[in-house]
């Protein structure tokens, strides 16, 4: 699918979330936007606040090296990002965080809430002002996840991945970790053993204490750059998502559905609207039911396959058309 007579001006993506929070919704959404632009041949660059991390070799992007010893997000959003857009002649800026309040380059805002970070009143006020003057990407115009791409070669100094595991990948993983650990240690681990551990993606070993009795069934794994995510989903027998979703944009649930990974999560209105009948959901007030759902999906392969097929069928209905139209409108506005 391509847009006829699309303007050739480049879209500049804010690379801050790709660098600082690659597994959270903002980073994940920005990555999917870049992949969608590449699929359809639309020119794009990523503005990085520092040299890109591993896995981004050969992918489009430029580096904005800081001119100060410490780079704040306020300075990045309100000064460095618009300056980079002017320097490269970008047609528009796309951002999943705050956007510049002043500047002539048009801006397109992701359908994600602006996190209320404590102690950053000035930054949040300017960022919210920038979002207010931007064109909003409609929630129904999200780019579809691609067919699962190949991950870059695995770094030799990283821990190897188990052959199969339950994947815990949620926004703000430490916030929802207590519920995940309660469900796993009380209702799941004894039944699955070390053959199918729970991999806690985005959780460093120093951030969680694994009781001796559960060694081997719980594997903390620090955050990785987004291009490595396909390797995790390729080996996951289920996605364990004991958290409400922030917004459909950047939700790991969309990856799981598109890539055929069965989902076990919470009975949350936003989650139910996204997954439909393609997931096994349980009440947040009933950890035992959540654990039973997880064991059932892992043990009953026929059910897991059914959920995977439903998820892929649901994801197949998603289209890039509305996303491409929204991007094209902003770039045409810049070119006119």
Buried (B, 14 or more C-beta within 10 A) or exposed (E): EEBEEBBEBBBBBBBBBBBBBBBBBBBBBBBBBBBBBBBBEBBBBBBBBBEBBEBBEEBBBBBBEBEEEEBBBBBBBBBBBBBBBEEBEBBBBBBBBBBBBEBEBBBBBBBBEBBEEEEBEEBBEBBBBBBEBBBBBEEEBBBBBBEBEEBBEEEEEEEEBBEBBBBBBBBBBEEBBEBBBBBBBEBBBEEBEEEBBBBBBBBEEEEBEBEEEBEEBBBBBBBBBBBBBBBBBBBBBBBBBBBBBBBBBBBBBBBBBBBBBBBBBBBBEBBBEBBEEBBBBBEBEEBEBBBBBBBBBBEEEEBBEBBBEBBBEBBEEBBBEBBBEBBBBBBBBBEE
